[in-house]
Amino acid sequence: MSQRHVLIGSLLASATALTACATPEAPAMAHQCNAEAASGYVGKTANAGNVEAARKSAGADVARTLSPGQVVTMEYRDGRLNLHVDAASTITRITCG
């Protein structure tokens, strides 16, 4: 092997070692969701404006609408607002998670 290949290999090994020792940045703090703060949207249509306004009212990071019979993931997320809607897209219930 040439000196150039040895040097490149050494540099790559050093970079890998430094990357492994680096401390990861702390993830951004997730907002806590407060479903009660968004309860005024129950009975309203789940259009884009109402969904976003409800999300902001609840202090949530994200919002999702859940239709009857819809398959959803079951993982709990502190910063997620769930807007349960009926067949007419009317918000029937608001939860977090």
N, C-alpha and C positions, 0 to 999 in steps of 0.2 A: 504494500500500500504506500502511496505517496504521502509526503508530509502534509499536503493539502487535505487529503482524506482523513488523516489522523486529527488534524486541527478541527475540521468540520465535525467529526465525531465527538471530540472533546467538548466543543461548544454546545452541541446538541445535548450531551449528557449533563452539562452544567445547567443549561436552561431547564431541562426536565427536573433536575434536583431542586432548583430554585422555585419552580412552579409548585412542586410537591410540598415545600416548606411554607409557602405563602399562606397567610390566613385569609379565609374567604370573607368577603364583605358581609356584614349582617344584613339579612333580608329586611326590606322595608316593613314597618309595622303594619299589620292588617288592621283595617278599621273594624270596630265592633259594630255589629248590626243591631238596631233597635226597631223591631217590627211595630211596636206600639206607636212610635213617632210617625209612622207612615200609615196608620190605620184610617186616616181620612180619605184614602184612595179606595177603600172597599166600596163597591157599588159603582165605581167608575170604569170606563172602558180601558183596557190595557193597551193603549196606543203608545207609540214611542215617547211622546211627551210626558204622559202620565207615569210610565215605567221609570223614566229618568228622574222625574220629580220625586217619586216615591223612594227611589234609591238614595237620592240626596237627603231627603227628609230622614231616612233611617240611618244615614251615615255609613252606608254599605259601600264596599268596593265594586261590587257587581250585582246585577239583578237578573233574574230569569223568570219567565212566565211558565206555569205548569198547567197544561190542559188536562181535562179528565181523561184518564186512561193512558196518558203519555208515559213512556218509559224514561226514567231519570236515574242518574247516578245517586248513590246513597251516601257518599262521603259528606261529612259535615264540614262546612267552611264558615268560620266566624263572620267574615265580611261579605257574605252573600245574602241577598234578599230574595225570597221566593214569593212570587205573586201567583196565587192559585186562581185560575179563571174558569168560567163555565163555557158552554158551547158557543155563547154569543160574545166571548172575550171580555166579559164583565168580571172584574176582580171580586172574588168571593171571600178570600182569606189571605192574610199576609203573615209569613213566618220568616225566620232567619235560619240559615244553616246550609 
